[in-house]
Amino acid sequence: MLSTGLKHANRYRKIVTVLARHGFGYILQEVGLFHVLSLPKRLATNPKDPNHRLIGERIRNVMEELGPTFIKLGQMISTRRDLFPAYIVDEMQKLQDDVPPFAYAEVEKIVEQELQSPIHEAFASFSEEPLAAASIGQVHKAQLPDGTIVAVKVSRPNIKATIEKDLDILHDLTRLLAQRFHWAGYYRLEEIADEFAEAIRNEVDYTLELRNTEKMHVNMQTFNSIDTPEVYPAYSTGKMITMSFMNGIKYKHWKEKQGRDHPKLARELADAFLHQVLIDGFFHSDPHPGNLLLTSEGRLCLLDFGQVGRLNRSMRNDFINYVIAMTKGDPEEVARMVYHMADVPEDVDAEEFADEVDFLLDKYYQRPFEKVRIGEAINDIFSASQRFHIRIYKEYTLLAKAVITIESIISELDPELSMVEIAEPYGRLLARERMHPKTWSKRWLKEAKRQRDTLLVLPHSLKTALSKINDDDLSIGIRVPKLNIFLNKLDRISNRISFSLTLLAFSIIMVGLIVGSTFGDSTSILVQLPVIEISFIISFFMFCLLLFSIFRSGRF
């Protein structure tokens, strides 16, 4: 039963029809949506769709046709190489959320509602033509009353309601798929849908992007060649955000620009990113080329902080230890650090996983690790973890995606630059911080506070335990892993032995009675009585009763 009660029936039909048209009708037929939505069965097949088309391409086409919510979902899938195969992730990375702009009349209406003021009073000027349009909102150039040139991002009309409707449907679809298909559980579609719902709700709320942009602007002040927009809270709300206008050229035009020091820019970008990750624990998780500008002053400008990643101190230490273990080529240590960065099932084969890591690290031994793309190495091991049902925490998967994106940009600006070499000083800095007496004292103080409550109740608990020992009222529970499995098998064996012995005894009795009745004294009272019949009935009844009890136990 669909949780939304088909209140979004028209949107359901649209989604199901698009899925069927791109070759996924058989899945929808299997989960019963054709019957529920009264759709024609002919949609379950797609004769116009050639069999040689890659499934990743078809999924991308579905995402593009279904609009903003599903485009964002595809973009999130592109960050999860630990969960999805490369041919799907690579296609999802091609998704672009460039969509036609919405009318200026709608922009004016939203701005005036949010600022509670006519647009011509709030701004000295406001361009009717957008600078850029995307699935969530669009950007207009404007001027504040004091003459400051700004960029105003305005969310699309009713975008929140549209996204909530799609999230309801997505929740239903993933639940139905998980119930009917093993692969849906393997790829954790329900968990991905929940994670995506949280992420896109945050992205729609511009107040979060405002805070992220403010924080990143402060953090990047120490880098001379890195710039970020300054925000104007008085002109920003949940549906619009106003920031300083950054005049520059897009990444794809960088190489066409003459007289620029590309290696210097590459070094600054790498330094800034590593500082975000390892020092601040707050990093741009979507630093793709569209979010980078080269300003007229020759500075790199980072844009769009709707998606950010966060790492606490413990996570930062675990990540740098993970990278160090890879540089040393130590598979056991790499595996151990993966366990720190993931949700690990109890039945994982640690030795087999370490062997898999060793196999993956082999291909990097043939060249200096400084020449290896660290993002590629991280992703290889994260993908291997998925095969062992080890679930890497989402903070690290976001980081892995960001590292890969940054490395690809850096390698184009300066092919000789190594992220590993740049990361080494940060690793030493974190190591010194961990070993510093002040850090140790803070750690011990924190642990002491955590154990304080335990120490306070310990005397009472100890007194209670001693009293129970004195009163012979102490019980000990022992839990042996898989003991129930062993006992069940033992029951099956004993029941089968009982069955065999009972059958043998029944056979011996019957043979004895038959022999006795044949060769015995005909004048005997036992012979004259219907002993054989009576004994047979009683024995057969007991035999059936025993069989019934054995089979009823389910342990035969």
Secondary structure as a PSIPRED ss2 file (coil, helix, strand):
# PSIPRED VFORMAT (PSIPRED V4.0)

   1 M C   1.000  0.000  0.000
   2 L C   1.000  0.000  0.000
   3 S C   1.000  0.000  0.000
   4 T C   1.000  0.000  0.000
   5 G C   1.000  0.000  0.000
   6 L C   1.000  0.000  0.000
   7 K C   1.000  0.000  0.000
   8 H C   1.000  0.000  0.000
   9 A H   0.000  1.000  0.000
  10 N H   0.000  1.000  0.000
  11 R H   0.000  1.000  0.000
  12 Y H   0.000  1.000  0.000
  13 R H   0.000  1.000  0.000
  14 K H   0.000  1.000  0.000
  15 I H   0.000  1.000  0.000
  16 V H   0.000  1.000  0.000
  17 T H   0.000  1.000  0.000
  18 V H   0.000  1.000  0.000
  19 L H   0.000  1.000  0.000
  20 A H   0.000  1.000  0.000
  21 R H   0.000  1.000  0.000
  22 H H   0.000  1.000  0.000
  23 G H   0.000  1.000  0.000
  24 F H   0.000  1.000  0.000
  25 G H   0.000  1.000  0.000
  26 Y H   0.000  1.000  0.000
  27 I H   0.000  1.000  0.000
  28 L H   0.000  1.000  0.000
  29 Q H   0.000  1.000  0.000
  30 E H   0.000  1.000  0.000
  31 V C   1.000  0.000  0.000
  32 G C   1.000  0.000  0.000
  33 L H   0.000  1.000  0.000
  34 F H   0.000  1.000  0.000
  35 H H   0.000  1.000  0.000
  36 V H   0.000  1.000  0.000
  37 L C   1.000  0.000  0.000
  38 S C   1.000  0.000  0.000
  39 L C   1.000  0.000  0.000
  40 P C   1.000  0.000  0.000
  41 K H   0.000  1.000  0.000
  42 R H   0.000  1.000  0.000
  43 L H   0.000  1.000  0.000
  44 A H   0.000  1.000  0.000
  45 T C   1.000  0.000  0.000
  46 N C   1.000  0.000  0.000
  47 P C   1.000  0.000  0.000
  48 K C   1.000  0.000  0.000
  49 D C   1.000  0.000  0.000
  50 P C   1.000  0.000  0.000
  51 N C   1.000  0.000  0.000
  52 H C   1.000  0.000  0.000
  53 R C   1.000  0.000  0.000
  54 L C   1.000  0.000  0.000
  55 I H   0.000  1.000  0.000
  56 G H   0.000  1.000  0.000
  57 E H   0.000  1.000  0.000
  58 R H   0.000  1.000  0.000
  59 I H   0.000  1.000  0.000
  60 R H   0.000  1.000  0.000
  61 N H   0.000  1.000  0.000
  62 V H   0.000  1.000  0.000
  63 M H   0.000  1.000  0.000
  64 E H   0.000  1.000  0.000
  65 E H   0.000  1.000  0.000
  66 L H   0.000  1.000  0.000
  67 G C   1.000  0.000  0.000
  68 P H   0.000  1.000  0.000
  69 T H   0.000  1.000  0.000
  70 F H   0.000  1.000  0.000
  71 I H   0.000  1.000  0.000
  72 K H   0.000  1.000  0.000
  73 L H   0.000  1.000  0.000
  74 G H   0.000  1.000  0.000
  75 Q H   0.000  1.000  0.000
  76 M H   0.000  1.000  0.000
  77 I H   0.000  1.000  0.000
  78 S C   1.000  0.000  0.000
  79 T C   1.000  0.000  0.000
  80 R C   1.000  0.000  0.000
  81 R C   1.000  0.000  0.000
  82 D C   1.000  0.000  0.000
  83 L C   1.000  0.000  0.000
  84 F C   1.000  0.000  0.000
  85 P C   1.000  0.000  0.000
  86 A H   0.000  1.000  0.000
  87 Y H   0.000  1.000  0.000
  88 I H   0.000  1.000  0.000
  89 V H   0.000  1.000  0.000
  90 D H   0.000  1.000  0.000
  91 E H   0.000  1.000  0.000
  92 M H   0.000  1.000  0.000
  93 Q C   1.000  0.000  0.000
  94 K C   1.000  0.000  0.000
  95 L C   1.000  0.000  0.000
  96 Q C   1.000  0.000  0.000
  97 D C   1.000  0.000  0.000
  98 D C   1.000  0.000  0.000
  99 V C   1.000  0.000  0.000
 100 P C   1.000  0.000  0.000
 101 P C   1.000  0.000  0.000
 102 F C   1.000  0.000  0.000
 103 A C   1.000  0.000  0.000
 104 Y H   0.000  1.000  0.000
 105 A H   0.000  1.000  0.000
 106 E H   0.000  1.000  0.000
 107 V H   0.000  1.000  0.000
 108 E H   0.000  1.000  0.000
 109 K H   0.000  1.000  0.000
 110 I H   0.000  1.000  0.000
 111 V H   0.000  1.000  0.000
 112 E H   0.000  1.000  0.000
 113 Q H   0.000  1.000  0.000
 114 E H   0.000  1.000  0.000
 115 L H   0.000  1.000  0.000
 116 Q C   1.000  0.000  0.000
 117 S C   1.000  0.000  0.000
 118 P C   1.000  0.000  0.000
 119 I H   0.000  1.000  0.000
 120 H H   0.000  1.000  0.000
 121 E H   0.000  1.000  0.000
 122 A H   0.000  1.000  0.000
 123 F C   1.000  0.000  0.000
 124 A C   1.000  0.000  0.000
 125 S E   0.000  0.000  1.000
 126 F E   0.000  0.000  1.000
 127 S C   1.000  0.000  0.000
 128 E C   1.000  0.000  0.000
 129 E C   1.000  0.000  0.000
 130 P C   1.000  0.000  0.000
 131 L C   1.000  0.000  0.000
 132 A E   0.000  0.000  1.000
 133 A E   0.000  0.000  1.000
 134 A C   1.000  0.000  0.000
 135 S C   1.000  0.000  0.000
 136 I C   1.000  0.000  0.000
 137 G E   0.000  0.000  1.000
 138 Q E   0.000  0.000  1.000
 139 V E   0.000  0.000  1.000
 140 H E   0.000  0.000  1.000
 141 K E   0.000  0.000  1.000
 142 A E   0.000  0.000  1.000
 143 Q E   0.000  0.000  1.000
 144 L C   1.000  0.000  0.000
 145 P C   1.000  0.000  0.000
 146 D C   1.000  0.000  0.000
 147 G C   1.000  0.000  0.000
 148 T C   1.000  0.000  0.000
 149 I E   0.000  0.000  1.000
 150 V E   0.000  0.000  1.000
 151 A E   0.000  0.000  1.000
 152 V E   0.000  0.000  1.000
 153 K E   0.000  0.000  1.000
 154 V E   0.000  0.000  1.000
 155 S E   0.000  0.000  1.000
 156 R C   1.000  0.000  0.000
 157 P C   1.000  0.000  0.000
 158 N C   1.000  0.000  0.000
 159 I H   0.000  1.000  0.000
 160 K H   0.000  1.000  0.000
 161 A H   0.000  1.000  0.000
 162 T H   0.000  1.000  0.000
 163 I H   0.000  1.000  0.000
 164 E H   0.000  1.000  0.000
 165 K H   0.000  1.000  0.000
 166 D H   0.000  1.000  0.000
 167 L H   0.000  1.000  0.000
 168 D H   0.000  1.000  0.000
 169 I H   0.000  1.000  0.000
 170 L H   0.000  1.000  0.000
 171 H H   0.000  1.000  0.000
 172 D H   0.000  1.000  0.000
 173 L H   0.000  1.000  0.000
 174 T H   0.000  1.000  0.000
 175 R H   0.000  1.000  0.000
 176 L H   0.000  1.000  0.000
 177 L H   0.000  1.000  0.000
 178 A H   0.000  1.000  0.000
 179 Q H   0.000  1.000  0.000
 180 R H   0.000  1.000  0.000
 181 F C   1.000  0.000  0.000
 182 H H   0.000  1.000  0.000
 183 W H   0.000  1.000  0.000
 184 A H   0.000  1.000  0.000
 185 G H   0.000  1.000  0.000
 186 Y H   0.000  1.000  0.000
 187 Y C   1.000  0.000  0.000
 188 R C   1.000  0.000  0.000
 189 L H   0.000  1.000  0.000
 190 E H   0.000  1.000  0.000
 191 E H   0.000  1.000  0.000
 192 I H   0.000  1.000  0.000
 193 A H   0.000  1.000  0.000
 194 D H   0.000  1.000  0.000
 195 E H   0.000  1.000  0.000
 196 F H   0.000  1.000  0.000
 197 A H   0.000  1.000  0.000
 198 E H   0.000  1.000  0.000
 199 A H   0.000  1.000  0.000
 200 I H   0.000  1.000  0.000
 201 R H   0.000  1.000  0.000
 202 N H   0.000  1.000  0.000
 203 E H   0.000  1.000  0.000
 204 V H   0.000  1.000  0.000
 205 D C   1.000  0.000  0.000
 206 Y H   0.000  1.000  0.000
 207 T H   0.000  1.000  0.000
 208 L H   0.000  1.000  0.000
 209 E H   0.000  1.000  0.000
 210 L H   0.000  1.000  0.000
 211 R H   0.000  1.000  0.000
 212 N H   0.000  1.000  0.000
 213 T H   0.000  1.000  0.000
 214 E H   0.000  1.000  0.000
 215 K H   0.000  1.000  0.000
 216 M H   0.000  1.000  0.000
 217 H H   0.000  1.000  0.000
 218 V H   0.000  1.000  0.000
 219 N H   0.000  1.000  0.000
 220 M H   0.000  1.000  0.000
 221 Q H   0.000  1.000  0.000
 222 T H   0.000  1.000  0.000
 223 F C   1.000  0.000  0.000
 224 N C   1.000  0.000  0.000
 225 S C   1.000  0.000  0.000
 226 I E   0.000  0.000  1.000
 227 D E   0.000  0.000  1.000
 228 T C   1.000  0.000  0.000
 229 P C   1.000  0.000  0.000
 230 E C   1.000  0.000  0.000
 231 V E   0.000  0.000  1.000
 232 Y C   1.000  0.000  0.000
 233 P H   0.000  1.000  0.000
 234 A H   0.000  1.000  0.000
 235 Y H   0.000  1.000  0.000
 236 S C   1.000  0.000  0.000
 237 T C   1.000  0.000  0.000
 238 G C   1.000  0.000  0.000
 239 K C   1.000  0.000  0.000
 240 M E   0.000  0.000  1.000
 241 I E   0.000  0.000  1.000
 242 T E   0.000  0.000  1.000
 243 M E   0.000  0.000  1.000
 244 S E   0.000  0.000  1.000
 245 F C   1.000  0.000  0.000
 246 M C   1.000  0.000  0.000
 247 N C   1.000  0.000  0.000
 248 G E   0.000  0.000  1.000
 249 I E   0.000  0.000  1.000
 250 K E   0.000  0.000  1.000
 251 Y H   0.000  1.000  0.000
 252 K H   0.000  1.000  0.000
 253 H H   0.000  1.000  0.000
 254 W H   0.000  1.000  0.000
 255 K H   0.000  1.000  0.000
 256 E H   0.000  1.000  0.000
 257 K C   1.000  0.000  0.000
 258 Q C   1.000  0.000  0.000
 259 G C   1.000  0.000  0.000
 260 R C   1.000  0.000  0.000
 261 D C   1.000  0.000  0.000
 262 H H   0.000  1.000  0.000
 263 P H   0.000  1.000  0.000
 264 K H   0.000  1.000  0.000
 265 L H   0.000  1.000  0.000
 266 A H   0.000  1.000  0.000
 267 R H   0.000  1.000  0.000
 268 E H   0.000  1.000  0.000
 269 L H   0.000  1.000  0.000
 270 A H   0.000  1.000  0.000
 271 D H   0.000  1.000  0.000
 272 A H   0.000  1.000  0.000
 273 F H   0.000  1.000  0.000
 274 L H   0.000  1.000  0.000
 275 H H   0.000  1.000  0.000
 276 Q H   0.000  1.000  0.000
 277 V H   0.000  1.000  0.000
 278 L H   0.000  1.000  0.000
 279 I H   0.000  1.000  0.000
 280 D H   0.000  1.000  0.000
 281 G C   1.000  0.000  0.000
 282 F E   0.000  0.000  1.000
 283 F E   0.000  0.000  1.000
 284 H E   0.000  0.000  1.000
 285 S C   1.000  0.000  0.000
 286 D C   1.000  0.000  0.000
 287 P C   1.000  0.000  0.000
 288 H C   1.000  0.000  0.000
 289 P H   0.000  1.000  0.000
 290 G H   0.000  1.000  0.000
 291 N H   0.000  1.000  0.000
 292 L E   0.000  0.000  1.000
 293 L E   0.000  0.000  1.000
 294 L E   0.000  0.000  1.000
 295 T E   0.000  0.000  1.000
 296 S C   1.000  0.000  0.000
 297 E C   1.000  0.000  0.000
 298 G C   1.000  0.000  0.000
 299 R C   1.000  0.000  0.000
 300 L E   0.000  0.000  1.000
 301 C E   0.000  0.000  1.000
 302 L E   0.000  0.000  1.000
 303 L C   1.000  0.000  0.000
 304 D C   1.000  0.000  0.000
 305 F C   1.000  0.000  0.000
 306 G C   1.000  0.000  0.000
 307 Q C   1.000  0.000  0.000
 308 V E   0.000  0.000  1.000
 309 G E   0.000  0.000  1.000
 310 R E   0.000  0.000  1.000
 311 L C   1.000  0.000  0.000
 312 N C   1.000  0.000  0.000
 313 R H   0.000  1.000  0.000
 314 S H   0.000  1.000  0.000
 315 M H   0.000  1.000  0.000
 316 R H   0.000  1.000  0.000
 317 N H   0.000  1.000  0.000
 318 D H   0.000  1.000  0.000
 319 F H   0.000  1.000  0.000
 320 I H   0.000  1.000  0.000
 321 N H   0.000  1.000  0.000
 322 Y H   0.000  1.000  0.000
 323 V H   0.000  1.000  0.000
 324 I H   0.000  1.000  0.000
 325 A H   0.000  1.000  0.000
 326 M H   0.000  1.000  0.000
 327 T H   0.000  1.000  0.000
 328 K H   0.000  1.000  0.000
 329 G C   1.000  0.000  0.000
 330 D C   1.000  0.000  0.000
 331 P H   0.000  1.000  0.000
 332 E H   0.000  1.000  0.000
 333 E H   0.000  1.000  0.000
 334 V H   0.000  1.000  0.000
 335 A H   0.000  1.000  0.000
 336 R H   0.000  1.000  0.000
 337 M H   0.000  1.000  0.000
 338 V H   0.000  1.000  0.000
 339 Y H   0.000  1.000  0.000
 340 H H   0.000  1.000  0.000
 341 M C   1.000  0.000  0.000
 342 A E   0.000  0.000  1.000
 343 D E   0.000  0.000  1.000
 344 V C   1.000  0.000  0.000
 345 P C   1.000  0.000  0.000
 346 E C   1.000  0.000  0.000
 347 D C   1.000  0.000  0.000
 348 V C   1.000  0.000  0.000
 349 D C   1.000  0.000  0.000
 350 A H   0.000  1.000  0.000
 351 E H   0.000  1.000  0.000
 352 E H   0.000  1.000  0.000
 353 F H   0.000  1.000  0.000
 354 A H   0.000  1.000  0.000
 355 D H   0.000  1.000  0.000
 356 E H   0.000  1.000  0.000
 357 V H   0.000  1.000  0.000
 358 D H   0.000  1.000  0.000
 359 F H   0.000  1.000  0.000
 360 L H   0.000  1.000  0.000
 361 L H   0.000  1.000  0.000
 362 D H   0.000  1.000  0.000
 363 K H   0.000  1.000  0.000
 364 Y H   0.000  1.000  0.000
 365 Y H   0.000  1.000  0.000
 366 Q C   1.000  0.000  0.000
 367 R C   1.000  0.000  0.000
 368 P C   1.000  0.000  0.000
 369 F H   0.000  1.000  0.000
 370 E H   0.000  1.000  0.000
 371 K H   0.000  1.000  0.000
 372 V C   1.000  0.000  0.000
 373 R C   1.000  0.000  0.000
 374 I H   0.000  1.000  0.000
 375 G H   0.000  1.000  0.000
 376 E H   0.000  1.000  0.000
 377 A H   0.000  1.000  0.000
 378 I H   0.000  1.000  0.000
 379 N H   0.000  1.000  0.000
 380 D H   0.000  1.000  0.000
 381 I H   0.000  1.000  0.000
 382 F H   0.000  1.000  0.000
 383 S H   0.000  1.000  0.000
 384 A H   0.000  1.000  0.000
 385 S H   0.000  1.000  0.000
 386 Q H   0.000  1.000  0.000
 387 R H   0.000  1.000  0.000
 388 F C   1.000  0.000  0.000
 389 H C   1.000  0.000  0.000
 390 I C   1.000  0.000  0.000
 391 R E   0.000  0.000  1.000
 392 I E   0.000  0.000  1.000
 393 Y C   1.000  0.000  0.000
 394 K H   0.000  1.000  0.000
 395 E H   0.000  1.000  0.000
 396 Y H   0.000  1.000  0.000
 397 T H   0.000  1.000  0.000
 398 L H   0.000  1.000  0.000
 399 L H   0.000  1.000  0.000
 400 A H   0.000  1.000  0.000
 401 K H   0.000  1.000  0.000
 402 A H   0.000  1.000  0.000
 403 V H   0.000  1.000  0.000
 404 I H   0.000  1.000  0.000
 405 T H   0.000  1.000  0.000
 406 I H   0.000  1.000  0.000
 407 E H   0.000  1.000  0.000
 408 S H   0.000  1.000  0.000
 409 I H   0.000  1.000  0.000
 410 I H   0.000  1.000  0.000
 411 S H   0.000  1.000  0.000
 412 E H   0.000  1.000  0.000
 413 L H   0.000  1.000  0.000
 414 D C   1.000  0.000  0.000
 415 P C   1.000  0.000  0.000
 416 E C   1.000  0.000  0.000
 417 L C   1.000  0.000  0.000
 418 S C   1.000  0.000  0.000
 419 M H   0.000  1.000  0.000
 420 V H   0.000  1.000  0.000
 421 E H   0.000  1.000  0.000
 422 I H   0.000  1.000  0.000
 423 A H   0.000  1.000  0.000
 424 E H   0.000  1.000  0.000
 425 P H   0.000  1.000  0.000
 426 Y H   0.000  1.000  0.000
 427 G H   0.000  1.000  0.000
 428 R H   0.000  1.000  0.000
 429 L H   0.000  1.000  0.000
 430 L H   0.000  1.000  0.000
 431 A H   0.000  1.000  0.000
 432 R H   0.000  1.000  0.000
 433 E H   0.000  1.000  0.000
 434 R H   0.000  1.000  0.000
 435 M H   0.000  1.000  0.000
 436 H C   1.000  0.000  0.000
 437 P H   0.000  1.000  0.000
 438 K H   0.000  1.000  0.000
 439 T H   0.000  1.000  0.000
 440 W H   0.000  1.000  0.000
 441 S H   0.000  1.000  0.000
 442 K H   0.000  1.000  0.000
 443 R H   0.000  1.000  0.000
 444 W H   0.000  1.000  0.000
 445 L H   0.000  1.000  0.000
 446 K H   0.000  1.000  0.000
 447 E H   0.000  1.000  0.000
 448 A H   0.000  1.000  0.000
 449 K H   0.000  1.000  0.000
 450 R H   0.000  1.000  0.000
 451 Q H   0.000  1.000  0.000
 452 R H   0.000  1.000  0.000
 453 D H   0.000  1.000  0.000
 454 T H   0.000  1.000  0.000
 455 L H   0.000  1.000  0.000
 456 L H   0.000  1.000  0.000
 457 V H   0.000  1.000  0.000
 458 L H   0.000  1.000  0.000
 459 P H   0.000  1.000  0.000
 460 H H   0.000  1.000  0.000
 461 S H   0.000  1.000  0.000
 462 L H   0.000  1.000  0.000
 463 K H   0.000  1.000  0.000
 464 T H   0.000  1.000  0.000
 465 A H   0.000  1.000  0.000
 466 L H   0.000  1.000  0.000
 467 S H   0.000  1.000  0.000
 468 K H   0.000  1.000  0.000
 469 I H   0.000  1.000  0.000
 470 N H   0.000  1.000  0.000
 471 D C   1.000  0.000  0.000
 472 D C   1.000  0.000  0.000
 473 D C   1.000  0.000  0.000
 474 L C   1.000  0.000  0.000
 475 S C   1.000  0.000  0.000
 476 I C   1.000  0.000  0.000
 477 G C   1.000  0.000  0.000
 478 I C   1.000  0.000  0.000
 479 R C   1.000  0.000  0.000
 480 V C   1.000  0.000  0.000
 481 P C   1.000  0.000  0.000
 482 K C   1.000  0.000  0.000
 483 L H   0.000  1.000  0.000
 484 N H   0.000  1.000  0.000
 485 I H   0.000  1.000  0.000
 486 F H   0.000  1.000  0.000
 487 L H   0.000  1.000  0.000
 488 N H   0.000  1.000  0.000
 489 K H   0.000  1.000  0.000
 490 L H   0.000  1.000  0.000
 491 D H   0.000  1.000  0.000
 492 R H   0.000  1.000  0.000
 493 I H   0.000  1.000  0.000
 494 S H   0.000  1.000  0.000
 495 N H   0.000  1.000  0.000
 496 R H   0.000  1.000  0.000
 497 I H   0.000  1.000  0.000
 498 S H   0.000  1.000  0.000
 499 F H   0.000  1.000  0.000
 500 S H   0.000  1.000  0.000
 501 L H   0.000  1.000  0.000
 502 T H   0.000  1.000  0.000
 503 L H   0.000  1.000  0.000
 504 L H   0.000  1.000  0.000
 505 A H   0.000  1.000  0.000
 506 F H   0.000  1.000  0.000
 507 S H   0.000  1.000  0.000
 508 I H   0.000  1.000  0.000
 509 I H   0.000  1.000  0.000
 510 M H   0.000  1.000  0.000
 511 V H   0.000  1.000  0.000
 512 G H   0.000  1.000  0.000
 513 L H   0.000  1.000  0.000
 514 I H   0.000  1.000  0.000
 515 V H   0.000  1.000  0.000
 516 G H   0.000  1.000  0.000
 517 S H   0.000  1.000  0.000
 518 T H   0.000  1.000  0.000
 519 F H   0.000  1.000  0.000
 520 G C   1.000  0.000  0.000
 521 D C   1.000  0.000  0.000
 522 S C   1.000  0.000  0.000
 523 T C   1.000  0.000  0.000
 524 S C   1.000  0.000  0.000
 525 I H   0.000  1.000  0.000
 526 L H   0.000  1.000  0.000
 527 V H   0.000  1.000  0.000
 528 Q H   0.000  1.000  0.000
 529 L C   1.000  0.000  0.000
 530 P C   1.000  0.000  0.000
 531 V H   0.000  1.000  0.000
 532 I H   0.000  1.000  0.000
 533 E H   0.000  1.000  0.000
 534 I H   0.000  1.000  0.000
 535 S H   0.000  1.000  0.000
 536 F H   0.000  1.000  0.000
 537 I H   0.000  1.000  0.000
 538 I H   0.000  1.000  0.000
 539 S H   0.000  1.000  0.000
 540 F H   0.000  1.000  0.000
 541 F H   0.000  1.000  0.000
 542 M H   0.000  1.000  0.000
 543 F H   0.000  1.000  0.000
 544 C H   0.000  1.000  0.000
 545 L H   0.000  1.000  0.000
 546 L H   0.000  1.000  0.000
 547 L H   0.000  1.000  0.000
 548 F H   0.000  1.000  0.000
 549 S H   0.000  1.000  0.000
 550 I H   0.000  1.000  0.000
 551 F H   0.000  1.000  0.000
 552 R H   0.000  1.000  0.000
 553 S C   1.000  0.000  0.000
 554 G C   1.000  0.000  0.000
 555 R C   1.000  0.000  0.000
 556 F C   1.000  0.000  0.000
